Amino acid sequence: MTQLPVGGPSGASRRPTQIGDRAARVLASELARHGGPKTGLVVGAVAGSPALAAVIDALLPDDRLTVVAPGPGGAAALREHVERQGRWVVERTRVIDSIDAAEPADVVILAEALSGTAEDAREVLAGLAKLVADGGVLTVVVPATRLPSGAADEVERQAALYGVGSDLVLRNVPPVRVHRLRHTPAHHSAAANLLPALRPSSVPLTRGMNIDSNGVAAAGIALGLAALAKAARPKSKLWLVPALAAAPVAAFFRDPQRDVPEDASAVVAASDGKVLGVERLYDKRFGDQEFLRIAVFLSVLDVHVNRAPVAGKVIDYFVEDGGYAAAMKPEAEHNVAAYTLLETAHGPVAVVQRTGLIARRIVQRAPIGSLLAKGERFGLIRFGSRTDVYLPADRATAEVAPGDRVIGGQTVIATWH
């Protein structure tokens, strides 16, 4: 029986990192977003654990799941646990004693945090990678704090080579980082069968409203400054300035839930804002063909989270230096900008995040090789800015005009024909 050395170096008694409910949802997110039919393989799951519960919750009618017991004797407890979930789960789940009996799966999940030495991690990852089907994803968790063992460093090294997503889960004790690795390329068509991924960077406030983690950090800094000012000068009202600023600063990073149109021919807005221009042009950076460009200006009052206008595969990402002209002016064409190029069923599509007069920071969370569902969050631009969507001109028809207001991930700005 082959046993992968997870949880620490061989013979180590280190207490394993616990994976709570929030981290478990992120761990199972790649399985949950796949519309199926799909196959899943979970290694190291313990009966009744949040990780196994999240994986089972992600199953759809045509899915098949295989669970590998964490060690000798663990299979019996797992089978009993699966049977208690009911016939629906039993019919779709198989528990095996050894990883030797596992078959390649679309999504492979290591259900316990990986620790130990770099050599341990390398051995585990190599063994699991062999069980990932072509174009599939391997998901692993490491403690967010560096350990002397070096396992986290090895995982991050491989993430730099094969990573298609990484999420920091602070709401776990201790905090963990979830990495998704793809060792063989996926076809862009697979993106059409995906739902937008769960993003820990989008913190839920209410059922319909989230706030980006950047907003949580900004509000925390403002409140921290208020506390320091109050402590330093108790009789002064100066502390009210950062205290009162915390709420509007956090509100800037609001991230509402959006209903993405199901129409396969629809191209949605990459951001909220006002349409600045709709034009046909050539841009050698994206190819020799003519493009339809739809530019949208975001004021400081707009939602600044950026979403994928179409489903596709990220095949390139680069940043070009420039100025910081007001985003609504023609000079903004030469501002600092981040370019995300997608491969789609309709040809190349580019999303450009441009800075503005106030905006100085672009956040892009979609590595090259990752798949984005239509309407999926992939980044943001801090404060006033602009987003441009480039579509093959011979394949798309604009549905908006200059002056129109659009809602990111929801408003149809063009249709494929």
C-alpha positions, 0 to 999 in steps of 0.5 A: 500500500502506498502512503503519501507522507502528508502532515509532516516529515516521516515520523514527526509528531507535529500537530496538523494544521486544521482546515475550518469551514471557510478554508474547506469551501475554498479547498473544494471551490474548483470542484464546486465551480465545475458544471460537470460531469466531472470526477473528483479525488480526495486524499487524506479526508477524515470522516466528518471533517469540513473538507469532506463536507465541502467536497460532498456539497459540491457534487452534482448528479453526474459527478463521481467522487473517490475518497482515499482513506488517510491511513490504515483503518481509516477506510471503514470509518469513511465508508460509514460516514458516507453511508450516513449521508444518504443514498444520493451520496453513496451512489456517487462516492467510492472509498478506497484504502490505498491511493494505488487504487485511484484513477486520474480525476478532473479535480484532485484535492489534498484534504489536509495541510501539507507540511514537513520538508521540501523533499516531503512536499515534492514527493507528495506533489509528484505522486498527486500530479500523476492522478490529475487528468489532462487539464485538471487541477490539483488543490493543496493547502499550506500554512500561511506562516512559514515553517522551518520545514520548507514545505510551503516554500516548495509548494509556492515554487511549484505554484510559480510554475504551474499555479492557476490560482492562490487564495489566502484564507485568514479566517482559519486558525491558523491562516492557510494558503490554498494553491491550485496547480495545473500541470497540463494545459486546459483547453479554453472551451472548458471555461464555458462549463465553469461557474465564477470561483469562490474568492476569499478576497471577497468578504461577505457582509450581507446576502447580496453584498461583499467587500473586497479584502483591500477594503477590510485592510483599508478600513482597519488601517483607518481605524488603527490611525484613529486609535493611535491619534486618540491615544496620543492626544486624548483631548483632541478631535483629530482622531475623528478624521480617520475614524469617519473615513473608515466607512467610506473607504471600505464602501469604495471596495464594495463587491455586490453579488451579480446575476450573470446572463446565461446567454452564451452569446452575451458579452458582459461589462468588465466593470461598473461605470459609464461608456466612454467610447465604442470604436473599431481599431487595430492593436498589434499587441493582441493580433493582426485582426480588427478589434471592437473596443468598448471603454468604460470610465469608473468614477470614485463612486462606482464599484471597482471590482473587475470581472471577466466579460467572457469565459476563456483561458488567460494566455497572457498578462503584462503591464505597461508603464505610463502616466496618470491622466484623468481616466475620462480624457483621451490622454488616459490611453497612455496611462499605466495599464494591465493587459489580460489576454483571454483565449476564447471560442470566438478568438482573442479577447483582451481586458485592459485595466487602466489607472486614472488621476487618483488610481495608482494600484491595479490588482489582477488575480488571474494567473496565466493558464487559469480559466475564467468563467463569464462574470468572474471576479479577477481583480480591481483598480483602486479609486477612479479608473477605466476598463477597456474590452477588446473583442474581434470586430468580425465576431461581435456587435456592440449593444451599448453606446457612449454615455450608457451606464453599465453594471459589471458582470451583468450588463450585456455590452456586446453579443457574439454572432 
